[in-house]
Structures are given as C-alpha cells and as structure tokens.
Amino acid sequence: MSRERLARSIDWQARSCAELGSPLYAALLPYVAHDVRAGGVCARVLAGYEDAPGPDAVALRLLGGVHALALTGGAPELAALYADAPPGAPGPDRSRAVWDTFRGTVDGATAWVRDWMTRPPQTNETGRANLLLPGALYAVARLSTERAGGAAGDAGALPVRLFELGASGGLNLRADRFHQAAPGLAWGPADSPVRLPVDAWRGPVPAWLADAARRHPALDVVGRAGCDLHPVDPLSADGALALRAYLWPDQRERAARLAGALRLAAEVPARVERLGVTEFLAGITLEPGTVTVVWHSIMRQYVPRGEWARAEAELERLARASGPDAGFAYVTFEPEPVPDGGTPCRLAVRVGSGPRRLLAGGAAHGLPAYGLD
C-alpha cells in the first residue's frame, strides 16, 4: 500500500508537470510510477520514501538528482536526450527512449541518487518575480501617496529594505534588477540579464501595475536579506548545480532566466540566513526613512502550523508599527482557497495595518499572470 501511495504521488507530479509546461517530465513520470508499482529500479532507489508527505516532493527530488548527474557529465546519453527534447509532447518512441535511458542511469548511479534525495527541491523560481515585484510596486505607490497626504499627491518612493521568507538562493532578492516588458508595461534595466517574457501577463496589464510602474520606474533597494532552513549559495558550484538541476530540462526559457539571475547574484550582494521564519522576522524592525517589504512565494505549505502562527504575530507587529516615514508591506504569492474548492495561486498585498488585497493570479511558476480586478 505504501508503494502504491508513492506511485500515486508520482502520477500527480506528472499531471502537474503537464499543467506547468514540461511535456518531457509529464511523459517520463508515468513510467517511473509504473516502475515503482512493479518494484523496479525506481522503487529501490526510493525505498524509505514511500510514506513521505506531499511537500517532500519525492518525484522532484528523484528528477533533480538524475538531472544533476546529466549536467555534470555523469549521464551523457540522457543529457543528449534532454538537450534534444522537443518543445511539445514527445512521441511514444522518444518517451520510451528517455525512460529506458533514465532507468539505466538510475540503476548505475543508485548511491548518487540516494544522496541527492536528501536535498529538498530548491528551484528559486525567478518567474515568481513576475508577481512579487508588482506587489512591491503597488505597496510602494500606496505608501508614497499616503506620505503625500492623499490620492492627489505623491511624495516619491522611500528606499526599500527587502526581506524574503523561504529565500532559497536569494535570486528573487535581486528582482528589482530584472526587466519586465508587456503591452503597456516596461520596467527595470533594459540591459538586465533576467528578462521576463513579453507574454508574462494574460490579457491587459492591470491598471494598478501600469500606474505604479509609471510613478516608480525604479526602486532604490538598500537592503536584501532572506531566510531558509536549507539556504543555497548561488555563487558556489554546488549551489548553482542544485538550482539548475531542479529546473525542468525542456523549459529553456527558465534555464536562461536562471543563468541571468546567477550573473546578478555575483554582482548584487544579498544575505540568506539559515533560520526559521519566526526567528528571522523577530530580528526585523522598521527603520525611519525606508519602506520594509517582506515577501514570499509558494513556501507557506512547508511551514508547520504552530510556527506559522508565531510568524503571523511578528508580521502583525511590523504592520502595527508602519507609518508615513517607516512603512511596511507584506507581499505574498501563494495558493489561496476559493469558494469552488480550488487553490489557485494569488498575489496578495497588505500595506501597513490596512486590509489584505488580492490583486492578481498566476501559474505556480509565476508565468503567465492575470489581473483580478
């Protein structure tokens, strides 16, 4: 029964990969699930993970470990098949060839894969900046208006101190150096090595975003820090490999953005501490003459309920302390329950102690996004 539970979780991941634009993994994972049910090579390498909870993302750990082997030259035949993956769904013959090579790779590198299974997935998805950054711009615009004393004025933006929960390698702590372009929107350095695609928004760019981007064509970020229980050093060879391995090999635009973000990481300092969210937030106080922004994306599910309750108390402390000359904003991109029973991912922003607003939605990787009002 435990093996069947694991196989079902792999089947679920296959459907998720299909929805998120990886035909390669969507075609490969059903073979993995079948092999687990049959007690094959993958069942052996995943022994001990049969009852792992969903957030452990066992299937993604397996895929990441094998991809890392391909990236480092340890599986040249599989690397060639990954590199030649077609943009659409692979045909049956190619799917079978990928699976046969994948299975042979796992069988010949069991120790490598078993070691990699101890690493939690760390995609550090730069596409989520497509929503996080607009959330920060919305908050900065609101706080600037409040400092001016009303909607008719604009006192200009205060410098921003940016903090991220579950920051992984801290790549999105450099999001103000990314370039966003869409019909009606052009924001960020034109020569940025990280360029979000022009079709990053489905339908028109929301009016609140176009207005905030026009009023604040740049953000002066004077501090960048984050926390993670398993931080990744993007400047180390091992850290960069982990970030690359957890990308899906047929998603080349994601790989290009990651390569650009790794370049920015070498140019723009940011600190990611090995801390839980409560301890990290407890060390944050508002500073006069700045706006403090705390954000996170697709990480809430990994934090135990009691820990999150304590973190919310710290966030409320910061919200109550917010004022005209020391502002605070809380920006999230997380799954949100809706009346029909689904949990689509939503951008939510709370400025100071004001109400929390749902502003936009998007795919889990942040692309594409769409306005909600």
N, C-alpha and C positions, 0 to 999 in steps of 0.2 A: 504493500500500500504506500509506503514511503517513497519507493521508486516511482510509482505512478504519480504521486503528488509532485515530485521533481519534474517528471516529464510534462505534466500539465503546465507547470510554471514556464518551461521552455517553449511550449506551444504558445502560451500567452505572449512571451517575448517575441516570438516570430510575428504574431499579429501586430504587435507594437512597432516592430521594425518596418513592416509593410506600411503602416499608417504614417510613420515618420520618414519615409523615403529611402529605405535601404532594401531594394529588391534582392540584393545578394544575400544578406543575412536572413531575410524573410524566406528565401528558398532553402538556405542551409540548415536553419534551426529545426525544421520538422524531421530531417534526417537525424539530427542529434537526439531529439526526443524519442524517435523510434529506437535508436541505439541504446538509450537509457532503459527503455521498457524491455529490450531484449537482453539486457545485462552485458552489453558490449564494452568497447574501449572507453566510451564516454561515461558509462556507468561506473567503470573502475576509477577513472580519474576524478569523478565527482563523489566518490564514496565519502560519507560523513556529512555531506551537504543535503541529503535527501529531505530533511525537515527544516532547512534554513528558512527564515521568514522572507517574505517577498522583497522587502527593502535591501536584503543582502545581494540581490541581483546576481544570482549564481550564473545564469546564462551569459550575462555580460562579462563576468569575471573570466569564464572559460574563453569566450571570444577574444577578450583583451589579451589574455596570456598567449594564445596562439598567434594573434596579430603581432604582438611584440616579438615573438620568435621570427616571424616573417620579416619584420622591419630590421632586425639585427643580423640577417643573413643566415639564420638557422633553419629556414624552411624555404629555399629558393623556388621550388616548384609552386608552392602555394602563393608565394609573393608574386610570381608571374601571373597566376590566375587572378589574384586580387587586383593587380595593376591593369589587367585587360578586361575587368568587369564591365559589361555593357551598361549604359545608363538606364535601361529598362529591365524588366524581369528576365533573368536568364532562361534559356530554353532547357528542356529536360536533360539533354546530353551534357550541357555545360554544368547544370546544377549537380548532376551525378559526378562529373569530373571534379568539381570543387569539393564535394563531400568525400569522395574517395581519397583525395589528397589531404584534406583536413583530418580525416580519421587516421591516415597513415602518419601524419605529423604528430598528432596526439599520442599515438601508440609508441612513437620513437622518442618522445620527449616528456614522458609522464612526470619526471621529477621537476622539470622546468614548469610545467603547467600547474602541478600541485603547489609549488611555491608561489606562483602568481595568484592562485586562488585566495591567498591570504590578503590580497590587496583590494580594498573597496574601490569600485569604479570611480574614476575622477576625470570626467570629461571636461570640466571647467568651460562649459559651452559659451563661446563668445556671442553666438546668436541671441542669447537672452538679453544682451545689452540693447537689442532692438526694442525692448520694453522697459528695462530698468532705467536706461538713460532718459527716455521721455518722461518716466515717472519723476526722476530727479529734476528735470527741466520744469515740469509742471509745478513741483513744490517750490523751486527757486522763484519762479514767476509769481506764485501766490504770496510768498514771503516778501518779495520786493514790493508788491502792491500794498501789502499791509504796512510795511515800513513807511511808505509814502502817504499813508493815511486814508487810502480809499482806492476804488477801482480806476479812478481817472488818472492817478499818478503812478510813477514808477521810480523808486529810489535807486535803481540799479542793483545788481546782484552782489551780495557779500561773498567773500571767499568760502569755499566748500571744504569741509572735512568729511571724507568718505570712509565709511566703515561697512564691511561685508561679513555676514554670518555664513558659515559654510563656504569659505572662500576658495578652498582647494589650492590652486597655484596662484591665486590673486590676479588672474588675467583681466577679469572684468573690473578690477580696481583701476585699470587704465582706460576705462570705456570712454572717458572724455577725449581721448586721443584717437578714437575710431571715427570713421566717416560714414554718415548716413545720408543717403540720397534717394528720393522718391518724388513722384509728381507733387509739386507744392512744398517740397522739403529738401534742403541741402544744409547739412550741419556737420561740423567737425573739420579737421585739417584735410584739405584736398589731396595732400600727398601721403595720407595715412597708409601704413601697410595693412591695416584692417579696414576693409570696405564692405559694409553691409549691402546686400543686393538691392537694386532699384525696385524690385517687386517685393520688398520686405513688408509692405502693407497691402492688404487685400481691400480694394476699394479706396476711397479718398483718405488721405491723412487726416486724423481728427483735427478739428479747428483749434482745440486747446493746445495741441502739439505744434501746429503751424505758428500759432501766436507766440508760444513760449520760445520756440526756436528763433523767431524773428527778433524778439526782445532781448534774447540772451544768446548770441551767436557763438559764445564760448563760455566755459566755466573755468573759474580760477580755483583749481583743486590744490589745496595747500597741505593736505594730509591724506594718506592712504594706508589703511590698516584693516586686517581681517582676522578671523579665527577659523580653525578647523581642527577636528580631532586627529586628522591624518593629513597635515599640510604637505603639499608637493612643491619642491623647489624647481621652478621652471628654468632656472639658469644652470641646473645640473644635468648631466647626460641622462641619469636615471629618471629624474623628474620629467624631462622633456619626452623621454620614451614612454612613460606611463600616460602622459596626456595624449600623445599621438596614438598609442595602442588602443585606447578606449574610444577613439573615433572609428566610424564605420568605413571600411576601405573604399566603398563605391560612392562615398559622399565627398567628392574632391573639393567642392567649394568650402566645406567645413575645414578640410585639411589646409586649404590656402589661408583661411582666416586664422587658424591656429598658428601657422608659420609666421604670419604677420604679428600676431599677439606675442609670440615668443621673442620676436625682434623688439617690440615695445617694452617687454619685461626687462630686457637688457639695458634699455635707455631710461626708463622711468621707475624709480625705486618705489617699492611697496612692501609692507611688512605683514606677514601672516603668522600668527601665533598659534601654538599647539594648545588651545584652550577650548573648553565648552562654552556654549553661548551665554550662559548666565554669568560666569566669571568674567568673560570678555566685556559684556555690557556693563557690569558693575564698575569697571575701570573707566568708563566714558563719562565725562561731564561736558556740559555746554561751555563754549568759550565766547566771550563778548567779541563782536565784530566778525563772527563767522556763522555759517549755516552747517549744522551737523546732520548728515544724511546717513541713516542705517538702511541697508537693503539686503535682500537675499532672494534666491530663486531655486525652486524645486529642491529644497533641503528640509523643509519642515517635517516631512514624513520620517526622517531619520532621528528626530529628537524625541526622547521619552516624554510622556505626558507631564510628569511632575517637573522635569527640567524645563519644559516649555512654559509652564505656569509661572515659574520663577523668572524666566526670561521676560515674559509679558509684564511682570511687575516692574522690572528695570526699564522696559520701554515706556511704561506709563510714567515712571519718574522723569524720564527725559522729556516726554510730551508736556507734562505739567510745568517744567522749567522753561519751556520755549517762550521767547518774547521777541520784540522787534529787532533787538540788536544781538540776539543769540538764539537763532531759530533752530528748529528741529523738524525733520521729516522722516517718515518711515515708509519705505517703498518695498513692495513685495511682488513677486511673480510666482504664484503657487496655484495648485489645484484648489478650486473653490466649489463646494457643493451647490447645486442648483435645484430648483423645485422638481425637475423631471427625473431626478436621481443621478444625473451625471456629475462629473467633477472636472469641468474644463479648466484650463489654466487661465488665470486672470491677473492683470496688473491692478494692484490696489495701492492707494497713496493716502496717508494720513499726515496732514500738516499741523504741527503743534498739537494742541489738545482738541482740535476740531474733529469732525466726523470722518470716518474712513470712506473713501470713494473708490468704486470700481470703474476704471477708465477704459480698459482695453482687454482683449483676449488674444491668445495666440497658441500655436503648437508648442509642445513641451520644449523644443529647442529654440523657441522664440521667433521662428520664421515659418510662415508669414504671421503678421499680427493684424488685428482689425479693431476698429473703434466700437465702443458700446453705446455711445450717445452722440 
